[in-house]
Amino acid sequence: MVRASVALVCCLSAVSLAQSQSPPAPEAQSPTEAAATAPTPTGGGADWSMRSGQTMGEGQSAVAGQAGWPGIQTEYMVGIKPFLDLGGRFEFDWSFLGDTRAKGPGIKFQGIIRVHVFDAGKVIFSARFEPGFMAFFFGDSGASALAPVPSGPPPALRARTPAQVTVPDYSSSYGPGYYGTTTSLTLPVALEAGFPVQPGFLLNARFSVPLTFVLGDYGGTVVPLMFGVGTEYRFNPRLALVADLGAGPIFYINGGTDFGLNAMVGVAYKL
């Protein structure tokens, strides 16, 4: 009996000691208190991109600047949703849509809508729509926009020469036949694919159709088909090198086909 009593006392002592050493149960919190103490979610961190198929990430934004052919440009992009980016671009160009023979100063304003399409693991796809407005200022003689003027009597004016511009005495038999100041609406659509090579280094490929409508009574439709590649290399989580190279035919629906080129390099900075 004595031994049983001693054993019972030892068990009760052990239970009491364990209870005294266990942490107190947390107090119940109201929804307001829980929301106030919850950790603040962050954006995608280093997982942001302006060129490689991957969207910016919700709440993240960045700016980029590039120069090369056909001009210089600055761009802003912000992640509205994990799958949706919105932004804008301003360009000062010295070639009409990258046409290697249509040389003349021009400006372009574009909005940017980028939507995530599909993530295949090693390849990320997104689609772009970049509507905008542009104005180009070709020389009145057309010399800045065309190949050398042929000798002999002037051929008939090209049908796509806008009516609001000054008509020169001669016109080339090929290449774009725009003179003076031209205004256009551009509605580019593109599909881009990103290939993450390693953290901070991404490659991309793109197919775009920068459909353009030159305004005016004798305006025309221009359909470039551009195939491109590019890269993004991050020096640190906020700063990246961006480079793009694209080329393809430019079809002038009212006649003529030229070669288009896009070769740009610059930097992007996450805000």
CORHU-V885940 format. One record per backbone hydrogen bond with DSSP energy under -1.0 kcal/mol. CO is the residue of the C=O (numbers start at 0). NH is the residue of the N-H. If there is no record, write none. Layout:
co & nh
CO & NH
CO & NH
This chain:
co & nh
0 & 4
1 & 5
2 & 6
3 & 7
4 & 8
5 & 9
6 & 10
7 & 11
8 & 12
9 & 13
10 & 14
11 & 15
12 & 16
13 & 17
14 & 18
15 & 19
16 & 20
17 & 21
29 & 33
30 & 34
31 & 35
32 & 36
43 & 46
45 & 47
56 & 59
59 & 78
60 & 270
61 & 76
62 & 268
63 & 74
64 & 266
65 & 72
66 & 264
68 & 262
69 & 93
70 & 67
71 & 91
72 & 65
73 & 89
74 & 63
75 & 87
76 & 61
77 & 85
78 & 58
80 & 83
82 & 115
83 & 79
83 & 80
84 & 113
85 & 77
86 & 111
87 & 75
88 & 109
89 & 73
90 & 107
91 & 71
92 & 105
95 & 98
97 & 260
100 & 102
101 & 95
104 & 136
105 & 92
106 & 134
107 & 90
108 & 132
109 & 88
111 & 86
112 & 128
113 & 84
114 & 126
117 & 124
119 & 121
122 & 119
123 & 193
124 & 116
124 & 117
125 & 191
126 & 114
127 & 189
128 & 112
130 & 110
131 & 185
132 & 108
133 & 183
134 & 106
135 & 181
138 & 141
141 & 144
141 & 145
157 & 160
161 & 164
179 & 137
181 & 135
182 & 214
183 & 133
184 & 212
185 & 131
187 & 129
188 & 208
189 & 127
190 & 206
191 & 125
192 & 204
193 & 123
194 & 202
197 & 200
199 & 233
200 & 196
200 & 197
201 & 231
202 & 194
203 & 229
204 & 192
205 & 227
206 & 190
207 & 225
208 & 188
208 & 210
210 & 186
211 & 221
212 & 184
215 & 218
219 & 213
220 & 252
221 & 211
222 & 250
225 & 207
226 & 246
227 & 205
228 & 244
229 & 203
230 & 242
231 & 201
232 & 240
237 & 269
238 & 234
238 & 235
239 & 267
240 & 232
241 & 265
242 & 230
243 & 263
244 & 228
245 & 261
246 & 226
247 & 259
248 & 224
249 & 257
250 & 222
251 & 254
255 & 251
257 & 249
258 & 99
259 & 247
261 & 245
262 & 68
263 & 243
264 & 66
265 & 241
266 & 64
267 & 239
268 & 62
